[in-house]
Amino acid sequence: MFLIKGVRGAAAIALCCFFLCSNVMADEVEKTKEATFNSTVDSQNANTNGSLSVEKKKSSTSEKKTDSLPMLLKQYVVTADKMNTDVQSLPSSVTVLSADSMETRNITSTKDIFTTAPNMHYIKSGTDAYVGDSFASIRGITSFMSGAPVLGVYVDDVYLPGYEIPLFDIEKTEVLRGPQATLYGRNSQGGVISIYTKEPSRTEWEGKVAQTFGNYNTSTSTGIISGPIDDDWSMRAGAQYEYTDGFSRNYDGNRDINKHRNWSAQGAVDWHPNDSFKFTLNLDGQDYDGNNAELQDYSSIQSSAHEVDVDWAGVARKLAGGVSGRAEYKFNSMKFLSITAVRQTNTQSDQDMDFTRQDITRYDIDISNSLITQEFRLQSDDKKDKLQWLVGSFLFSEDEDLRYEYLAGKDDPTVPGEHYRQDGDTDTKGFAFFGQGVYALGDLDITLGLRYDYESKSFDYEHWASAGMITNWGMTNVSGDANNSYGVWLPKVALGWHATDNIMPYASISRGYRSGGFNLTQTPGKAYDPEFTWNYEAGLKTTWLDKTLKFNLAMFYIDWTDIQVMQPQFPDFTITNAGKAVSEGFEVETSWLPVPSLELFANAGYTHAYFTDYSDDAGDYSNKNVTNVPEYTISAGATYRFLEHFMINGDYSAVGPMYYDAANTVRQNLYHLVNAKVGYEGDQFDFYVWGKNLLNQKYATRAFEMDTKWYGRAGDPLTVGFTMDYRF
């Protein structure tokens, strides 16, 4: 059945593209000579790894624009593969977003990235403050609110706990789908989002100030400055402040129950004494403070989204910061890199959990995470060699302190004013050795990679309950400790055949895994082991019509074993390795420049992810769809620049049906999102008017069952606003 659906879907998309091309290209496309293409590629690569040549040509923050550009697709160099490979020569599925593409499409936070790539979905459970609240689905591989993620997020090659960060002063973003464990290790079995900030300017001082205003009393202010300190030193610094009253409204009409403010800052200092050596010090910080009332009766989302019914607005806080040092030394056609990073993240998520106007239940979650990482890498640095290789090692130390606290309010009928607390501290030490090589055998590229990943975990836990909880609820005071360790081998094999200059079929096999851990609430101290995936992928990367049209296709089959399954018994839950599943599907990405001023782009993905062996006391879920996985995703859009300084952009995305429970009884139906942006782009000043979710679609980003009743979080409503910026 899947193969039939997959072939039909791929054929339909291919026919649509062919029809579009045959009817429009005849009178729109002006063919470009190969010599012009090569010179343009060099120019584009020297600038940014952006989206398409229709983009504004920018010089770092100053973002100076040109009136015309050659009608060519840009050559992308993928940095996240750690070998700086042209994206159309990389035997895997990758989406690259340049700084201009992100600005044009109003991608201002990590959650916006998920609509730009096929078969990706973001399950947003709460505010932007809480690290463990939200999670991702990619090609059918997903996680839960507890446990390690399946999708790794990296900023400037440094791992970032959680998904929620504001995006400003970004050079590019790369989305790699499929296991990336050979190069990245744990918690990247679904893929990797790699974000790169802009580097300090070495030639002249430049800066930018920007201001956004929107409905719901939303305001965002941004400032950036960069330039050379002397011949050897340069710097860059940026800060952003956001405030909003939030979308939710309480039963009494109060709209302040999920307002927040968010400070973010990032900076870099470069030392480059010569062409062979460079050292970069990166710093960043975030301070988020707001309320936390976004959940409502699931059945009411379609009729009255963002209408909550609580007696307390809750608390959402996040204080995070990090520093990293990157040293790079080139010698004898090789390059040595050292990346050292330290990060501290503290989050607090306190909520009214009875969802009524009575003071019955409050639930607090606090997480403190300290992470130290060190990566060493030695690799080839001559692209003319037939063998491109790298070897490296990775070490890390992570300490995570997790606290759940249940508080009964004054209106609780059995234990008013009572509470119990569950504390767990996990100390993890780990190391890895990895290597990967790509050998060009004629027109065939052969990739072989292998990584050994080892983790050792120790866990201390304590449950404490007040007298009423012990007497009436049977809670107990208990404490203890546990230990666990494991080592895993993570291979990768890939073949890419350059059939022509514009066509490359490829195939790959890779293994991914997600870290194990310990239970805290139920069966405290009981360990659950890592889960694993084997990913089999075959694809085709092509460019057509004198490199103005790109069309890429990939098909995948994923064998998912030892799945970490969360079995809730509110407010407690247990995680066990209780499942096996299969995920199979396909995805298509295309972009086209019919004329130099017009960019068209689209992607589509289909996923059939289902359990092959999973049951619990409530039933057998074999052949049921995996939860929180859309059956398909679609995204399409266009950007048109005209009359020298004007632009218009439109984006459409659709998320197919998905289930919120393993029994497949509660389902989110298909929903559509439409965004648009129009603006004036001057030499130094820009002004844009924009809107998101213009159809004001009502949908849930998350739903769950508690005490036989379903609750959910509504997706963002229609938002509109304007942005102005000045570059100097």
SVG drawing of the C-alpha trace seen along z (x, -y; Angstrom):
<svg xmlns="http://www.w3.org/2000/svg" viewBox="-17 -54 69 61">
<polyline fill="none" stroke="black" stroke-width="0.4" points="0.0,0.0 2.8,-2.4 4.6,-1.8 1.5,-2.5 0.8,-5.7 4.4,-6.7 4.7,-6.1 1.4,-7.9 2.4,-10.9 5.8,-11.2 4.3,-10.8 1.7,-13.5 4.3,-16.0 6.6,-15.3 3.7,-15.7 2.8,-19.0 6.4,-20.3 6.6,-19.2 3.3,-20.8 4.4,-24.1 7.7,-24.1 6.4,-23.3 3.8,-26.1 5.9,-28.9 9.5,-28.3 9.1,-28.8 8.6,-32.5 10.1,-33.3 13.5,-31.6 16.6,-33.2 19.3,-30.6 22.6,-31.4 26.1,-30.4 28.2,-28.0 31.0,-30.5 28.6,-33.0 27.3,-30.3 30.8,-29.4 31.7,-33.0 28.4,-33.6 28.9,-30.5 32.2,-31.8 30.7,-35.1 27.8,-33.5 29.9,-31.2 32.1,-34.0 29.0,-35.8 26.6,-33.5 25.2,-30.0 21.8,-31.4 18.6,-30.2 18.4,-31.5 20.0,-34.2 16.7,-36.2 17.6,-37.0 18.9,-40.4 22.7,-40.4 23.8,-41.3 27.1,-42.3 26.9,-41.0 24.7,-43.2 24.8,-46.1 22.7,-44.0 23.4,-46.1 21.0,-45.1 21.7,-45.0 19.2,-45.8 19.8,-42.6 21.4,-39.2 22.1,-36.5 19.3,-34.0 20.9,-31.0 20.2,-28.8 22.8,-29.4 25.3,-26.7 24.9,-25.7 27.8,-24.5 26.6,-22.4 28.6,-23.1 26.8,-20.7 28.3,-17.6 31.7,-19.0 33.2,-18.6 31.7,-21.7 30.1,-19.7 27.9,-21.1 24.3,-20.3 23.6,-18.7 26.6,-16.4 25.7,-15.3 24.1,-11.8 21.4,-12.8 18.3,-15.0 19.2,-18.6 17.3,-21.9 19.4,-25.1 17.9,-28.5 20.0,-31.6 19.8,-34.7 17.8,-36.5 15.4,-33.6 14.7,-33.5 14.1,-37.2 11.9,-37.2 9.8,-34.3 9.6,-35.8 11.4,-32.9 12.0,-34.4 12.2,-31.3 13.2,-27.7 9.5,-26.5 9.2,-28.4 11.9,-26.2 9.8,-23.1 7.4,-24.3 10.3,-24.8 11.3,-21.2 9.2,-18.1 8.2,-15.4 9.0,-17.6 6.6,-18.7 6.9,-20.6 4.7,-19.4 4.5,-22.6 3.2,-21.9 3.6,-25.2 5.5,-28.4 8.9,-29.1 10.5,-29.0 10.4,-25.3 13.1,-23.1 11.3,-19.8 7.8,-20.9 7.9,-20.6 9.3,-18.0 9.7,-17.2 8.7,-14.6 10.9,-14.0 10.2,-11.2 7.9,-9.6 10.5,-9.4 9.3,-11.3 9.7,-11.5 7.6,-12.6 7.8,-15.5 10.3,-13.5 13.5,-11.8 16.1,-12.9 15.1,-14.5 15.2,-12.7 16.3,-15.9 19.6,-17.7 19.7,-21.5 23.2,-23.0 24.2,-26.7 27.7,-27.3 28.5,-23.6 27.5,-23.6 24.6,-21.4 21.6,-23.3 19.2,-21.7 15.6,-22.3 14.2,-23.8 13.0,-27.3 15.4,-30.1 14.8,-33.4 16.6,-33.7 18.2,-37.0 21.5,-37.9 21.6,-34.4 23.9,-33.5 22.1,-30.3 20.2,-27.3 20.7,-23.7 18.2,-20.9 19.6,-17.4 17.0,-14.6 17.8,-11.0 20.2,-9.8 23.3,-12.0 24.7,-9.9 28.0,-9.1 29.1,-12.7 26.8,-14.0 26.2,-11.0 23.3,-10.7 19.9,-12.3 20.2,-12.9 18.5,-9.8 15.8,-11.8 18.1,-14.5 19.9,-17.8 19.0,-21.5 22.3,-23.4 22.1,-27.2 25.1,-29.5 25.3,-33.0 26.9,-35.8 30.7,-36.2 32.3,-39.5 33.1,-41.9 36.8,-42.2 36.8,-45.2 34.5,-47.9 32.1,-48.8 28.4,-48.1 25.2,-47.7 21.5,-47.3 18.5,-48.4 15.1,-46.9 11.6,-47.3 8.5,-45.2 5.0,-45.9 2.1,-43.5 -1.3,-42.7 -1.7,-41.4 0.5,-44.3 3.6,-42.6 6.8,-44.4 10.3,-43.2 13.4,-45.5 16.8,-44.3 20.2,-45.9 23.4,-44.6 26.9,-46.1 30.1,-44.6 33.5,-45.6 37.3,-45.3 39.0,-46.2 42.4,-46.2 44.2,-44.2 43.9,-40.9 40.7,-41.3 37.1,-41.8 33.8,-41.6 30.0,-41.3 27.3,-41.8 23.5,-41.7 20.5,-41.9 16.8,-41.5 13.9,-42.3 10.4,-40.9 7.2,-41.6 3.6,-40.4 0.3,-40.2 -0.1,-36.7 -3.0,-35.0 -5.0,-33.4 -8.0,-34.9 -9.4,-33.7 -13.1,-33.2 -13.2,-36.7 -11.8,-38.4 -8.3,-38.8 -5.8,-38.7 -2.7,-38.9 -2.6,-35.2 0.2,-34.2 2.0,-37.4 5.8,-37.4 8.9,-39.3 12.1,-37.8 15.7,-39.2 18.2,-37.6 21.8,-38.5 24.7,-37.0 28.2,-38.1 31.5,-36.9 35.1,-38.0 37.5,-36.8 41.2,-36.6 42.9,-36.0 46.6,-36.7 47.3,-35.0 45.7,-33.0 46.5,-29.7 45.0,-30.3 41.7,-31.6 40.0,-31.6 36.4,-32.6 34.8,-33.2 31.0,-33.0 28.7,-34.1 24.9,-34.1 22.2,-34.5 18.4,-34.5 16.2,-35.7 12.5,-34.8 9.8,-35.7 6.0,-35.3 2.8,-33.6 1.8,-30.1 -1.9,-29.5 -2.2,-28.1 -4.0,-24.7 -7.7,-24.3 -10.4,-21.7 -9.5,-20.0 -13.1,-19.8 -13.3,-23.6 -10.3,-24.5 -12.2,-24.5 -15.0,-26.7 -13.1,-29.0 -9.3,-28.6 -7.2,-30.3 -10.2,-30.5 -8.9,-29.1 -10.6,-28.5 -8.2,-28.8 -7.9,-30.5 -4.1,-31.1 -2.0,-32.4 1.1,-30.2 4.7,-31.0 7.1,-30.5 10.8,-31.4 14.0,-30.6 17.5,-31.8 20.1,-30.4 23.6,-31.3 26.6,-29.8 30.2,-30.4 32.2,-28.5 35.6,-28.7 36.5,-27.5 40.1,-27.2 41.0,-26.4 44.5,-25.7 45.4,-24.9 48.6,-23.1 49.9,-20.7 46.5,-20.4 44.9,-19.5 42.8,-21.4 42.6,-20.9 39.6,-22.2 38.9,-22.4 35.4,-23.4 34.9,-23.9 31.6,-24.9 29.9,-25.4 26.2,-26.0 23.8,-26.5 20.0,-26.4 17.4,-26.9 13.7,-26.7 10.6,-26.9 7.1,-25.9 4.3,-26.3 0.7,-25.7 -2.9,-25.4 -3.5,-21.7 -7.1,-21.3 -8.1,-23.8 -11.0,-25.1 -11.9,-28.3 -11.3,-26.5 -8.0,-26.3 -7.6,-22.5 -4.3,-21.5 -1.0,-23.2 1.9,-21.4 5.5,-22.8 8.4,-21.6 11.9,-22.9 14.9,-21.9 18.5,-22.9 20.9,-21.7 24.7,-22.1 26.6,-20.9 30.3,-20.9 31.4,-19.6 34.8,-19.3 35.3,-18.2 38.6,-17.7 38.6,-17.2 41.4,-16.6 40.4,-16.6 41.6,-17.0 41.5,-20.5 42.2,-20.1 39.0,-19.7 41.1,-18.5 42.0,-15.2 40.0,-12.2 39.7,-11.3 38.1,-13.7 38.3,-12.5 38.0,-13.5 38.6,-11.9 37.7,-13.2 36.8,-12.7 34.0,-14.2 33.7,-14.4 30.9,-15.7 29.8,-16.1 26.1,-16.9 24.3,-17.4 20.5,-17.7 18.4,-18.3 14.7,-17.7 12.0,-18.6 8.3,-17.8 6.0,-19.3 2.3,-18.6 0.4,-21.2 -3.2,-20.7 -5.1,-24.0 -7.5,-25.2 -10.5,-23.8 -9.1,-20.2 -11.7,-18.0 -9.3,-15.5 -5.9,-17.1 -6.3,-20.9 -3.0,-22.7 -0.9,-19.5 1.9,-18.7 4.6,-16.3 7.8,-16.7 9.9,-14.4 13.6,-15.3 16.0,-13.6 19.6,-14.4 21.3,-12.7 25.0,-13.0 26.2,-11.8 29.7,-11.4 30.4,-10.4 33.0,-10.2 33.0,-9.3 35.5,-8.5 34.4,-9.0 35.7,-9.1 34.3,-9.5 35.7,-9.4 34.4,-10.2 36.3,-8.7 35.7,-9.8 36.0,-6.7 35.4,-8.2 31.8,-9.4 31.0,-7.5 31.4,-8.9 31.7,-6.3 31.1,-7.5 32.0,-5.3 31.6,-6.5 31.8,-5.0 31.3,-6.3 31.6,-4.7 29.5,-6.5 29.8,-5.7 27.7,-7.1 27.9,-6.5 25.0,-7.7 24.4,-8.0 21.0,-9.0 20.0,-10.2 16.3,-10.6 14.1,-11.6 10.3,-11.7 8.9,-13.8 5.2,-14.1 3.3,-16.0 1.4,-14.2 -2.0,-14.5 -0.6,-13.1 0.8,-10.1 -2.4,-9.4 -5.0,-10.1 -3.1,-9.4 -0.8,-6.7 2.3,-8.7 5.6,-7.6 8.9,-9.3 11.6,-7.4 15.2,-8.1 17.9,-6.2 20.4,-6.0 21.0,-4.0 23.7,-3.7 23.7,-2.6 26.2,-2.7 26.2,-1.6 28.3,-1.9 27.0,-1.8 28.5,-1.6 27.0,-4.0 28.0,-3.2 27.0,-5.0 27.4,-3.9 26.4,-6.0 26.9,-6.0 26.4,-9.0 26.6,-8.5 27.2,-11.7 25.4,-10.4 25.7,-13.8 26.7,-17.3 23.1,-17.8 21.8,-14.4 23.0,-12.4 21.2,-9.3 22.2,-8.2 21.6,-5.6 22.5,-5.4 22.3,-3.3 22.8,-4.8 22.1,-4.0 20.9,-6.4 20.1,-6.3 18.6,-8.2 20.0,-8.2 18.5,-6.1 17.7,-7.5 15.9,-6.9 12.4,-7.1 11.6,-9.6 7.8,-9.7 6.7,-6.0 9.2,-3.2 11.9,-5.8 15.4,-4.7 14.4,-2.2 16.5,-2.6 15.3,-2.6 17.8,-1.8 18.6,-3.7 16.4,-3.3 17.7,-2.7 16.9,-3.3 18.2,-2.0 17.5,-4.4 17.5,-3.1 17.3,-6.0 17.4,-6.3 17.1,-9.6 17.7,-11.7 19.2,-15.2 18.8,-17.1 19.0,-20.5 17.4,-21.4 16.8,-24.3 20.4,-25.7 20.4,-25.4 17.3,-27.5 15.2,-24.5 16.1,-22.1 14.1,-18.9 15.2,-16.5 13.4,-13.3 14.1,-10.9 12.4,-7.7 13.1,-6.2 12.4,-3.1 13.2,-3.3 13.3,-0.3 12.7,-1.7 13.4,0.6 13.5,0.4 11.2,-2.6 11.0,-4.6 7.3,-4.7 5.8,-7.0 2.9,-5.4 1.1,-8.2 -0.8,-7.8 -1.3,-11.5 0.5,-13.2 3.1,-10.5 4.4,-8.4 6.8,-5.6 9.1,-5.3 9.9,-1.8 11.5,-0.3 8.2,1.3 7.8,0.8 8.9,1.4 7.8,-0.5 8.4,-1.1 8.4,-4.5 8.3,-4.7 7.7,-7.5 9.0,-9.9 9.7,-13.6 10.2,-16.1 11.9,-19.5 11.9,-21.9 12.8,-25.5 12.7,-27.4 13.7,-30.8 11.5,-31.4 12.7,-35.0 15.5,-36.7 13.1,-38.5 10.8,-35.6 11.5,-32.6 9.2,-29.7 9.7,-26.9 7.8,-23.9 8.2,-20.7 6.0,-17.7 6.4,-14.7 4.5,-11.6 5.1,-9.4 3.5,-6.2 4.8,-5.4 3.1,-2.6 3.8,-0.3 4.7,3.3 5.0,4.5 3.6,2.4 1.1,3.1 0.3,2.2 -2.5,2.9 -4.9,0.9 -4.5,2.8 -2.4,3.9 -1.4,1.1 0.2,3.1 -0.4,1.6 -1.6,-1.7 -0.1,-4.9 2.7,-6.4 1.4,-9.4 2.2,-13.0 3.3,-12.2 1.5,-13.9 0.6,-11.7 1.9,-14.3 3.3,-17.9 3.1,-20.3 4.8,-23.7 4.9,-26.1 5.5,-29.7 6.9,-32.5 8.9,-35.7 8.7,-38.4 10.9,-41.6 9.8,-44.4 10.2,-48.1 13.7,-48.0 12.9,-48.3 9.6,-46.4 8.9,-42.8 6.0,-40.4 6.2,-37.0 3.6,-34.3 3.9,-31.0 1.4,-28.1 1.8,-25.0 -0.5,-22.1 -0.1,-19.5 -1.9,-16.2 -3.9,-14.3 -2.2,-12.7 -3.2,-10.9 -2.5,-12.0 -2.9,-8.6 -1.5,-5.1 -5.0,-3.7 -5.6,-6.2 -8.9,-7.5 -8.1,-11.2 -7.1,-12.9 -6.0,-16.3 -7.4,-16.7 -5.7,-18.5 -5.1,-22.2 -3.7,-24.9 -1.5,-27.9 -1.1,-31.0 1.5,-33.7 2.3,-36.8 4.7,-39.7 5.0,-42.9 7.6,-45.5 10.0,-48.2 13.7,-47.4 16.0,-50.5 19.7,-50.8 19.7,-51.2 16.1,-51.2 13.4,-48.5 9.7,-48.5 7.5,-45.4 3.9,-44.6 3.2,-41.0 0.6,-38.5 0.7,-34.9 -2.1,-32.3 -4.2,-34.7 -7.0,-32.1 -7.1,-32.1 -7.1,-28.3 -8.0,-26.7 -5.9,-23.7 -4.1,-22.0 -0.3,-21.8 -0.6,-19.3 -3.3,-17.2 -3.2,-14.8 -5.5,-12.8 -5.8,-13.5 -8.3,-11.9 -10.3,-10.6 -10.6,-14.1 -8.6,-15.6 -6.8,-18.9 -4.8,-20.7 -2.9,-23.8 -4.2,-25.8 -1.9,-26.9 -1.1,-30.6 -4.1,-32.6 -4.0,-35.3 -1.2,-37.7 -0.4,-40.9 2.2,-43.6 4.9,-45.7 8.7,-45.7 11.2,-48.4 15.0,-48.3 17.9,-50.6 21.4,-49.4 24.5,-51.5"/>
</svg>
